[in-house]
Amino acid sequence: MSGWESRSKLTQIKVAEAHFVYGPVREQERLMKLTARKTILTARRDAIHADLAMIRHELEASQPQSISGEHGAVIHALGQAGQAELEQIESALQRIAGGDYGVCTCCGAVIPAERLDSLPDILTCTGCQSRGLS
Ligand SMILES: [Zn+2]
């Protein structure tokens, strides 16, 4: 398995730890949750793609002078926020594909399932996020 070998040693250890903690019985449950999260993330990604297409369309359809000021700033901010969220979702989906989803990208700790339930595209644990390292 080349995917497994390409992972960092720390990630391998953490994934093995998670397997030990949750046990093989819960492995199927974990995979089902992972599939559900992948579905949520994919749907969210498609929705943002649609939003960004609409924003782009609005910017292109408008005369430059009519999209200025507050409205233009709002549209611009929406586009930037959407783009940033899109990038984070893409990373999460990549990590699902690579098998290291749910492992903090910063310290390598296993991210609690409850955190992933509410924030499926999160890449860091609470500790790293609060330290501003995310
Ligand atoms: Zn962390």
Backbone and ligand atoms as CSV (ligand in chain L), in Angstrom:
chain,resi,resn,atom,element,x,y,z
A,1,MET,N,N,0.837,-1.209,0.000
A,1,MET,CA,C,0.000,0.000,0.000
A,1,MET,C,C,0.862,1.244,0.000
A,2,SER,N,N,0.931,1.921,-1.113
A,2,SER,CA,C,1.822,3.068,-1.231
A,2,SER,C,C,1.307,4.254,-0.412
A,3,GLY,N,N,-0.017,4.368,-0.272
A,3,GLY,CA,C,-0.615,5.460,0.502
A,3,GLY,C,C,-0.174,5.411,1.944
A,4,TRP,N,N,-0.143,4.192,2.464
A,4,TRP,CA,C,0.256,4.002,3.855
A,4,TRP,C,C,1.724,4.388,4.042
A,5,GLU,N,N,2.572,3.935,3.114
A,5,GLU,CA,C,4.008,4.187,3.240
A,5,GLU,C,C,4.350,5.673,3.123
A,6,SER,N,N,3.553,6.391,2.327
A,6,SER,CA,C,3.869,7.797,2.104
A,6,SER,C,C,3.476,8.676,3.291
A,7,ARG,N,N,2.697,8.117,4.201
A,7,ARG,CA,C,2.316,8.902,5.375
A,7,ARG,C,C,3.488,9.063,6.332
A,8,SER,N,N,3.442,10.144,7.104
A,8,SER,CA,C,4.519,10.359,8.058
A,8,SER,C,C,4.450,9.312,9.157
A,9,LYS,N,N,5.583,9.060,9.775
A,9,LYS,CA,C,5.665,8.065,10.841
A,9,LYS,C,C,4.686,8.410,11.966
A,10,LEU,N,N,4.642,9.690,12.312
A,10,LEU,CA,C,3.775,10.137,13.406
A,10,LEU,C,C,2.320,9.840,13.088
A,11,THR,N,N,1.911,10.125,11.842
A,11,THR,CA,C,0.535,9.864,11.437
A,11,THR,C,C,0.236,8.377,11.501
A,12,GLN,N,N,1.192,7.567,11.056
A,12,GLN,CA,C,0.994,6.113,11.126
A,12,GLN,C,C,0.743,5.666,12.552
A,13,ILE,N,N,1.541,6.203,13.467
A,13,ILE,CA,C,1.398,5.834,14.871
A,13,ILE,C,C,0.024,6.261,15.384
A,14,LYS,N,N,-0.368,7.502,15.048
A,14,LYS,CA,C,-1.642,8.023,15.537
A,14,LYS,C,C,-2.828,7.241,14.971
A,15,VAL,N,N,-2.752,6.859,13.688
A,15,VAL,CA,C,-3.830,6.086,13.092
A,15,VAL,C,C,-3.910,4.719,13.768
A,16,ALA,N,N,-2.739,4.125,14.033
A,16,ALA,CA,C,-2.700,2.838,14.719
A,16,ALA,C,C,-3.271,2.974,16.129
A,17,GLU,N,N,-2.937,4.077,16.806
A,17,GLU,CA,C,-3.463,4.365,18.144
A,17,GLU,C,C,-4.981,4.461,18.121
A,18,ALA,N,N,-5.490,5.202,17.119
A,18,ALA,CA,C,-6.935,5.373,16.995
A,18,ALA,C,C,-7.600,4.018,16.802
A,19,HIS,N,N,-6.966,3.174,16.009
A,19,HIS,CA,C,-7.506,1.841,15.759
A,19,HIS,C,C,-7.528,1.040,17.038
A,20,PHE,N,N,-6.491,1.232,17.841
A,20,PHE,CA,C,-6.396,0.524,19.114
A,20,PHE,C,C,-7.474,1.016,20.074
A,21,VAL,N,N,-7.660,2.333,20.133
A,21,VAL,CA,C,-8.641,2.928,21.049
A,21,VAL,C,C,-10.059,2.523,20.657
A,22,TYR,N,N,-10.365,2.655,19.354
A,22,TYR,CA,C,-11.741,2.407,18.927
A,22,TYR,C,C,-12.015,0.923,18.690
A,23,GLY,N,N,-10.962,0.138,18.385
A,23,GLY,CA,C,-11.115,-1.296,18.219
A,23,GLY,C,C,-11.688,-1.687,16.875
A,24,PRO,N,N,-11.425,-2.934,16.468
A,24,PRO,CA,C,-11.878,-3.383,15.149
A,24,PRO,C,C,-13.397,-3.441,15.015
A,25,VAL,N,N,-14.100,-3.649,16.141
A,25,VAL,CA,C,-15.562,-3.723,16.093
A,25,VAL,C,C,-16.129,-2.389,15.623
A,26,ARG,N,N,-15.494,-1.306,16.054
A,26,ARG,CA,C,-15.993,0.022,15.716
A,26,ARG,C,C,-15.438,0.518,14.379
A,27,GLU,N,N,-14.581,-0.293,13.778
A,27,GLU,CA,C,-13.955,0.107,12.517
A,27,GLU,C,C,-15.011,0.338,11.435
A,28,GLN,N,N,-15.998,-0.555,11.371
A,28,GLN,CA,C,-17.035,-0.428,10.351
A,28,GLN,C,C,-17.854,0.848,10.584
A,29,GLU,N,N,-18.125,1.111,11.863
A,29,GLU,CA,C,-18.867,2.328,12.236
A,29,GLU,C,C,-18.093,3.574,11.825
A,30,ARG,N,N,-16.761,3.515,12.065
A,30,ARG,CA,C,-15.885,4.629,11.718
A,30,ARG,C,C,-15.919,4.875,10.209
A,31,LEU,N,N,-15.857,3.778,9.436
A,31,LEU,CA,C,-15.865,3.914,7.985
A,31,LEU,C,C,-17.195,4.469,7.481
A,32,MET,N,N,-18.283,4.076,8.147
A,32,MET,CA,C,-19.595,4.594,7.757
A,32,MET,C,C,-19.680,6.091,8.016
A,33,LYS,N,N,-19.128,6.490,9.171
A,33,LYS,CA,C,-19.105,7.918,9.510
A,33,LYS,C,C,-18.253,8.689,8.515
A,34,LEU,N,N,-17.142,8.086,8.139
A,34,LEU,CA,C,-16.228,8.714,7.190
A,34,LEU,C,C,-16.929,8.925,5.846
A,35,THR,N,N,-17.676,7.931,5.418
A,35,THR,CA,C,-18.421,8.031,4.164
A,35,THR,C,C,-19.467,9.135,4.263
A,36,ALA,N,N,-20.140,9.199,5.418
A,36,ALA,CA,C,-21.158,10.234,5.627
A,36,ALA,C,C,-20.521,11.613,5.581
A,37,ARG,N,N,-19.348,11.744,6.200
A,37,ARG,CA,C,-18.656,13.046,6.213
A,37,ARG,C,C,-18.188,13.425,4.822
A,38,LYS,N,N,-17.752,12.431,4.066
A,38,LYS,CA,C,-17.324,12.674,2.697
A,38,LYS,C,C,-18.509,13.197,1.876
A,39,THR,N,N,-19.690,12.612,2.106
A,39,THR,CA,C,-20.903,13.049,1.400
A,39,THR,C,C,-21.239,14.490,1.764
A,40,ILE,N,N,-21.168,14.808,3.067
A,40,ILE,CA,C,-21.459,16.167,3.543
A,40,ILE,C,C,-20.488,17.162,2.915
A,41,LEU,N,N,-19.197,16.812,2.954
A,41,LEU,CA,C,-18.157,17.714,2.437
A,41,LEU,C,C,-18.297,17.913,0.930
A,42,THR,N,N,-18.611,16.833,0.223
A,42,THR,CA,C,-18.763,16.931,-1.227
A,42,THR,C,C,-19.953,17.819,-1.580
A,43,ALA,N,N,-21.058,17.647,-0.842
A,43,ALA,CA,C,-22.257,18.457,-1.086
A,43,ALA,C,C,-21.968,19.929,-0.807
A,44,ARG,N,N,-21.251,20.188,0.294
A,44,ARG,CA,C,-20.885,21.552,0.672
A,44,ARG,C,C,-19.967,22.171,-0.397
A,45,ARG,N,N,-19.033,21.372,-0.882
A,45,ARG,CA,C,-18.112,21.852,-1.908
A,45,ARG,C,C,-18.874,22.243,-3.181
A,46,ASP,N,N,-19.833,21.396,-3.565
A,46,ASP,CA,C,-20.618,21.690,-4.767
A,46,ASP,C,C,-21.444,22.956,-4.576
A,47,ALA,N,N,-21.986,23.137,-3.354
A,47,ALA,CA,C,-22.787,24.326,-3.068
A,47,ALA,C,C,-21.930,25.592,-3.161
A,48,ILE,N,N,-20.704,25.519,-2.635
A,48,ILE,CA,C,-19.808,26.679,-2.699
A,48,ILE,C,C,-19.409,26.958,-4.146
A,49,HIS,N,N,-19.161,25.892,-4.901
A,49,HIS,CA,C,-18.844,26.063,-6.315
A,49,HIS,C,C,-19.961,26.831,-7.016
A,50,ALA,N,N,-21.209,26.460,-6.717
A,50,ALA,CA,C,-22.363,27.120,-7.321
A,50,ALA,C,C,-22.428,28.580,-6.885
A,51,ASP,N,N,-22.188,28.822,-5.579
A,51,ASP,CA,C,-22.177,30.187,-5.034
A,51,ASP,C,C,-21.128,31.044,-5.736
A,52,LEU,N,N,-19.928,30.486,-5.855
A,52,LEU,CA,C,-18.825,31.235,-6.458
A,52,LEU,C,C,-19.105,31.525,-7.927
A,53,ALA,N,N,-19.743,30.579,-8.613
A,53,ALA,CA,C,-20.094,30.793,-10.015
A,53,ALA,C,C,-21.083,31.952,-10.124
A,54,MET,N,N,-22.016,32.010,-9.167
A,54,MET,CA,C,-23.017,33.070,-9.155
A,54,MET,C,C,-22.357,34.424,-8.882
A,55,ILE,N,N,-21.444,34.428,-7.923
A,55,ILE,CA,C,-20.721,35.659,-7.579
A,55,ILE,C,C,-19.919,36.150,-8.789
A,56,ARG,N,N,-19.239,35.200,-9.435
A,56,ARG,CA,C,-18.449,35.538,-10.607
A,56,ARG,C,C,-19.349,36.103,-11.711
A,57,HIS,N,N,-20.502,35.468,-11.864
A,57,HIS,CA,C,-21.452,35.900,-12.885
A,57,HIS,C,C,-21.929,37.325,-12.599
A,58,GLU,N,N,-22.231,37.575,-11.313
A,58,GLU,CA,C,-22.711,38.905,-10.934
A,58,GLU,C,C,-21.645,39.970,-11.183
A,59,LEU,N,N,-20.400,39.626,-10.847
A,59,LEU,CA,C,-19.297,40.564,-11.063
A,59,LEU,C,C,-19.086,40.838,-12.548
A,60,GLU,N,N,-19.220,39.788,-13.361
A,60,GLU,CA,C,-18.984,39.941,-14.794
A,60,GLU,C,C,-20.133,40.656,-15.487
A,61,ALA,N,N,-21.363,40.380,-15.001
A,61,ALA,CA,C,-22.552,40.935,-15.646
A,61,ALA,C,C,-22.730,42.425,-15.333
A,62,SER,N,N,-22.174,42.849,-14.171
A,62,SER,CA,C,-22.370,44.235,-13.763
A,62,SER,C,C,-21.364,45.150,-14.430
A,63,GLN,N,N,-21.776,46.382,-14.580
A,63,GLN,CA,C,-20.823,47.404,-15.017
A,63,GLN,C,C,-19.872,47.654,-13.848
A,64,PRO,N,N,-18.608,47.873,-14.123
A,64,PRO,CA,C,-17.634,48.070,-13.039
A,64,PRO,C,C,-18.065,49.134,-12.025
A,65,GLN,N,N,-18.675,50.219,-12.500
A,65,GLN,CA,C,-19.025,51.289,-11.568
A,65,GLN,C,C,-20.223,50.934,-10.672
A,66,SER,N,N,-21.094,50.005,-11.158
A,66,SER,CA,C,-22.281,49.668,-10.377
A,66,SER,C,C,-21.995,48.635,-9.298
A,67,ILE,N,N,-20.842,47.963,-9.362
A,67,ILE,CA,C,-20.517,46.923,-8.391
A,67,ILE,C,C,-19.471,47.436,-7.400
A,68,SER,N,N,-19.344,48.739,-7.347
A,68,SER,CA,C,-18.352,49.305,-6.436
A,68,SER,C,C,-18.976,49.537,-5.059
A,69,GLY,N,N,-18.226,50.141,-4.181
A,69,GLY,CA,C,-18.732,50.512,-2.863
A,69,GLY,C,C,-19.055,49.309,-1.995
A,70,GLU,N,N,-20.060,49.497,-1.131
A,70,GLU,CA,C,-20.381,48.496,-0.121
A,70,GLU,C,C,-20.778,47.158,-0.746
A,71,HIS,N,N,-21.638,47.228,-1.770
A,71,HIS,CA,C,-22.109,46.008,-2.408
A,71,HIS,C,C,-20.935,45.219,-3.001
A,72,GLY,N,N,-20.071,45.932,-3.683
A,72,GLY,CA,C,-18.904,45.287,-4.273
A,72,GLY,C,C,-18.025,44.642,-3.221
A,73,ALA,N,N,-17.866,45.319,-2.089
A,73,ALA,CA,C,-17.035,44.799,-1.006
A,73,ALA,C,C,-17.644,43.527,-0.431
A,74,VAL,N,N,-18.981,43.528,-0.290
A,74,VAL,CA,C,-19.673,42.349,0.241
A,74,VAL,C,C,-19.496,41.168,-0.711
A,75,ILE,N,N,-19.707,41.430,-1.997
A,75,ILE,CA,C,-19.562,40.378,-3.009
A,75,ILE,C,C,-18.141,39.830,-2.988
A,76,HIS,N,N,-17.190,40.738,-2.890
A,76,HIS,CA,C,-15.787,40.349,-2.883
A,76,HIS,C,C,-15.457,39.488,-1.661
A,77,ALA,N,N,-15.969,39.921,-0.493
A,77,ALA,CA,C,-15.720,39.192,0.752
A,77,ALA,C,C,-16.353,37.805,0.694
A,78,LEU,N,N,-17.570,37.738,0.124
A,78,LEU,CA,C,-18.253,36.441,-0.008
A,78,LEU,C,C,-17.427,35.497,-0.875
A,79,GLY,N,N,-16.897,36.052,-1.949
A,79,GLY,CA,C,-16.075,35.253,-2.848
A,79,GLY,C,C,-14.834,34.735,-2.153
A,80,GLN,N,N,-14.197,35.597,-1.359
A,80,GLN,CA,C,-12.967,35.206,-0.656
A,80,GLN,C,C,-13.233,34.159,0.404
A,81,ALA,N,N,-14.348,34.362,1.168
A,81,ALA,CA,C,-14.704,33.414,2.217
A,81,ALA,C,C,-15.031,32.056,1.604
A,82,GLY,N,N,-15.766,32.092,0.494
A,82,GLY,CA,C,-16.128,30.857,-0.191
A,82,GLY,C,C,-14.900,30.123,-0.681
A,83,GLN,N,N,-13.959,30.868,-1.228
A,83,GLN,CA,C,-12.719,30.285,-1.746
A,83,GLN,C,C,-11.915,29.639,-0.623
A,84,ALA,N,N,-11.837,30.339,0.523
A,84,ALA,CA,C,-11.078,29.815,1.660
A,84,ALA,C,C,-11.717,28.534,2.185
A,85,GLU,N,N,-13.069,28.540,2.280
A,85,GLU,CA,C,-13.761,27.343,2.775
A,85,GLU,C,C,-13.578,26.184,1.801
A,86,LEU,N,N,-13.623,26.531,0.528
A,86,LEU,CA,C,-13.448,25.522,-0.520
A,86,LEU,C,C,-12.092,24.825,-0.380
A,87,GLU,N,N,-11.051,25.618,-0.138
A,87,GLU,CA,C,-9.708,25.060,-0.003
A,87,GLU,C,C,-9.624,24.115,1.194
A,88,GLN,N,N,-10.287,24.519,2.301
A,88,GLN,CA,C,-10.258,23.687,3.501
A,88,GLN,C,C,-11.005,22.371,3.269
A,89,ILE,N,N,-12.147,22.461,2.569
A,89,ILE,CA,C,-12.925,21.261,2.261
A,89,ILE,C,C,-12.124,20.331,1.350
A,90,GLU,N,N,-11.445,20.917,0.371
A,90,GLU,CA,C,-10.615,20.105,-0.532
A,90,GLU,C,C,-9.535,19.361,0.255
A,91,SER,N,N,-8.902,20.059,1.214
A,91,SER,CA,C,-7.872,19.401,2.033
A,91,SER,C,C,-8.469,18.255,2.826
A,92,ALA,N,N,-9.661,18.489,3.411
A,92,ALA,CA,C,-10.317,17.446,4.202
A,92,ALA,C,C,-10.632,16.238,3.322
A,93,LEU,N,N,-11.134,16.498,2.118
A,93,LEU,CA,C,-11.462,15.398,1.201
A,93,LEU,C,C,-10.205,14.632,0.794
A,94,GLN,N,N,-9.104,15.382,0.604
A,94,GLN,CA,C,-7.834,14.740,0.261
A,94,GLN,C,C,-7.366,13.839,1.388
A,95,ARG,N,N,-7.581,14.319,2.627
A,95,ARG,CA,C,-7.145,13.544,3.781
A,95,ARG,C,C,-8.022,12.305,3.961
A,96,ILE,N,N,-9.302,12.413,3.628
A,96,ILE,CA,C,-10.174,11.234,3.653
A,96,ILE,C,C,-9.641,10.205,2.656
A,97,ALA,N,N,-9.311,10.690,1.440
A,97,ALA,CA,C,-8.803,9.794,0.392
A,97,ALA,C,C,-7.470,9.176,0.813
A,98,GLY,N,N,-6.644,9.956,1.527
A,98,GLY,CA,C,-5.323,9.487,1.930
A,98,GLY,C,C,-5.334,8.653,3.194
A,99,GLY,N,N,-6.475,8.653,3.888
A,99,GLY,CA,C,-6.603,7.819,5.080
A,99,GLY,C,C,-6.142,8.474,6.364
A,100,ASP,N,N,-5.787,9.758,6.336
A,100,ASP,CA,C,-5.360,10.395,7.584
A,100,ASP,C,C,-6.309,11.515,8.015
A,101,TYR,N,N,-7.545,11.410,7.580
A,101,TYR,CA,C,-8.572,12.361,8.023
A,101,TYR,C,C,-8.826,12.169,9.512
A,102,GLY,N,N,-9.037,13.297,10.214
A,102,GLY,CA,C,-9.323,13.206,11.640
A,102,GLY,C,C,-8.076,13.231,12.498
A,103,VAL,N,N,-6.908,13.388,11.845
A,103,VAL,CA,C,-5.652,13.531,12.579
A,103,VAL,C,C,-5.222,14.988,12.423
A,104,CYS,N,N,-4.946,15.661,13.534
A,104,CYS,CA,C,-4.576,17.073,13.511
A,104,CYS,C,C,-3.352,17.289,12.597
A,105,THR,N,N,-3.489,18.233,11.641
A,105,THR,CA,C,-2.395,18.493,10.705
A,105,THR,C,C,-1.226,19.177,11.403
A,106,CYS,N,N,-1.489,19.682,12.601
A,106,CYS,CA,C,-0.477,20.458,13.306
A,106,CYS,C,C,0.333,19.605,14.275
A,107,CYS,N,N,-0.356,18.914,15.196
A,107,CYS,CA,C,0.361,18.155,16.220
A,107,CYS,C,C,0.226,16.645,16.060
A,108,GLY,N,N,-0.652,16.203,15.145
A,108,GLY,CA,C,-0.788,14.773,14.907
A,108,GLY,C,C,-1.731,14.056,15.865
A,109,ALA,N,N,-2.419,14.824,16.741
A,109,ALA,CA,C,-3.360,14.206,17.676
A,109,ALA,C,C,-4.630,13.789,16.925
A,110,VAL,N,N,-5.307,12.771,17.465
A,110,VAL,CA,C,-6.577,12.351,16.878
A,110,VAL,C,C,-7.655,13.358,17.284
A,111,ILE,N,N,-8.343,13.908,16.292
A,111,ILE,CA,C,-9.392,14.894,16.560
A,111,ILE,C,C,-10.644,14.158,17.023
A,112,PRO,N,N,-11.226,14.560,18.173
A,112,PRO,CA,C,-12.417,13.863,18.686
A,112,PRO,C,C,-13.564,13.863,17.667
A,113,ALA,N,N,-14.306,12.757,17.633
A,113,ALA,CA,C,-15.393,12.579,16.668
A,113,ALA,C,C,-16.439,13.690,16.791
A,114,GLU,N,N,-16.683,14.155,18.055
A,114,GLU,CA,C,-17.709,15.192,18.257
A,114,GLU,C,C,-17.316,16.487,17.545
A,115,ARG,N,N,-16.009,16.759,17.548
A,115,ARG,CA,C,-15.517,17.962,16.871
A,115,ARG,C,C,-15.723,17.833,15.362
A,116,LEU,N,N,-15.467,16.650,14.833
A,116,LEU,CA,C,-15.637,16.410,13.401
A,116,LEU,C,C,-17.121,16.381,13.021
A,117,ASP,N,N,-17.966,15.987,13.993
A,117,ASP,CA,C,-19.405,15.990,13.735
A,117,ASP,C,C,-19.897,17.403,13.451
A,118,SER,N,N,-19.415,18.353,14.264
A,118,SER,CA,C,-19.887,19.724,14.080
A,118,SER,C,C,-19.073,20.482,13.036
A,119,LEU,N,N,-17.815,20.104,12.871
A,119,LEU,CA,C,-16.952,20.786,11.897
A,119,LEU,C,C,-16.254,19.749,11.007
A,120,PRO,N,N,-16.978,19.166,10.042
A,120,PRO,CA,C,-16.378,18.070,9.260
A,120,PRO,C,C,-15.157,18.468,8.431
A,121,ASP,N,N,-14.974,19.781,8.194
A,121,ASP,CA,C,-13.815,20.175,7.378
A,121,ASP,C,C,-12.650,20.676,8.227
A,122,ILE,N,N,-12.755,20.479,9.565
A,122,ILE,CA,C,-11.691,20.980,10.434
A,122,ILE,C,C,-10.435,20.106,10.268
A,123,LEU,N,N,-9.259,20.745,10.294
A,123,LEU,CA,C,-8.014,20.004,10.063
A,123,LEU,C,C,-7.134,19.948,11.304
A,124,THR,N,N,-7.515,20.722,12.338
A,124,THR,CA,C,-6.680,20.763,13.533
A,124,THR,C,C,-7.497,20.460,14.787
A,125,CYS,N,N,-6.798,20.068,15.859
A,125,CYS,CA,C,-7.460,19.819,17.127
A,125,CYS,C,C,-7.765,21.159,17.816
A,126,THR,N,N,-8.579,21.108,18.873
A,126,THR,CA,C,-8.977,22.326,19.576
A,126,THR,C,C,-7.767,23.069,20.129
A,127,GLY,N,N,-6.815,22.310,20.677
A,127,GLY,CA,C,-5.625,22.908,21.263
A,127,GLY,C,C,-4.826,23.721,20.264
A,128,CYS,N,N,-4.594,23.145,19.096
A,128,CYS,CA,C,-3.801,23.834,18.072
A,128,CYS,C,C,-4.571,25.034,17.525
A,129,GLN,N,N,-5.893,24.889,17.375
A,129,GLN,CA,C,-6.668,25.997,16.844
A,129,GLN,C,C,-6.658,27.181,17.811
A,130,SER,N,N,-6.777,26.881,19.108
A,130,SER,CA,C,-6.813,27.966,20.092
A,130,SER,C,C,-5.448,28.630,20.241
A,131,ARG,N,N,-4.390,27.896,19.892
A,131,ARG,CA,C,-3.057,28.503,19.908
A,131,ARG,C,C,-2.775,29.255,18.623
A,132,GLY,N,N,-3.761,29.200,17.702
A,132,GLY,CA,C,-3.626,29.952,16.454
A,132,GLY,C,C,-2.644,29.357,15.483
A,133,LEU,N,N,-2.468,28.050,15.566
A,133,LEU,CA,C,-1.491,27.400,14.691
A,133,LEU,C,C,-2.137,26.749,13.471
A,134,SER,N,N,-3.460,26.875,13.380
A,134,SER,CA,C,-4.158,26.147,12.314
A,134,SER,C,C,-3.915,26.733,10.941
L,1,ZN,ZN,ZN,-3.227,19.660,17.203
